[in-house]
Amino acid sequence: MIIKDIFLYFAQFIPKDVLRDMFLMNNAPGYADLKKEVLALPDTRVISDIKCFIFGPDEESVRDRISSAPGLYLFIDYTAATSYIDSMDVKTDKMHIGITCAVPTPEDTDHPSLPLHQDKTLGSLKTIRDAMRADSAEDPAIEWLPMEASTVTPFMAKAMANSTGWLLEWNAKFINKM
């Protein structure tokens, strides 16, 4: 389904050792299959600077994961979904997705280091965005980044390990997937 598709899609950008460390349980139905599928993803799009992959809308869990992130992290958040069926009986779902590339920084980080962190995280976000645009053109059933509006904004979160980076938000489009 859509949530698993989103998880698998963004996992392709994460180094295998980071992905392997994410899997702590083994008793949930389908868990072993998901782990196998994730670890079998090709390495062609891995961004080696990413040290932590955070997925989901649970704010407390996200805050805990970010506070222990050892470096640049990729955080995937999803919220409201909308659906409609057109006159040809094609069901289209749109889900609001946000991806954040950021790094935790010390409380006493000085101003000259900010552009260095911002450039590094923006470069990683751009790599992902470029891949999403290319993939949207290849798969008619999923538009990871439709040509409609998307927004890139600076991400500054003192409450989340004094993180700095960038947030990309948009509505992904899924045809007959939900």
Number of C-alpha atoms within 10 A of each C-alpha: 7 13 13 9 12 17 17 16 14 19 23 21 25 23 20 19 11 15 18 13 10 13 12 7 8 11 8 7 8 10 13 14 11 15 15 12 11 19 18 11 17 12 14 8 16 18 16 14 15 22 18 24 24 21 20 14 13 9 10 9 13 17 15 12 19 26 15 12 20 13 16 25 25 28 21 21 19 19 11 9 14 11 14 11 12 8 7 6 9 11 15 18 20 19 18 15 20 19 22 25 28 31 29 23 19 11 10 7 10 9 8 8 10 13 12 11 20 18 13 17 27 22 14 23 23 15 15 20 16 12 15 18 15 14 15 19 14 11 10 11 13 22 21 23 23 16 11 8 9 14 9 16 12 16 18 17 13 13 10 18 20 18 24 24 27 25 22 20 18 21 23 22 23 19 16 14 13 13
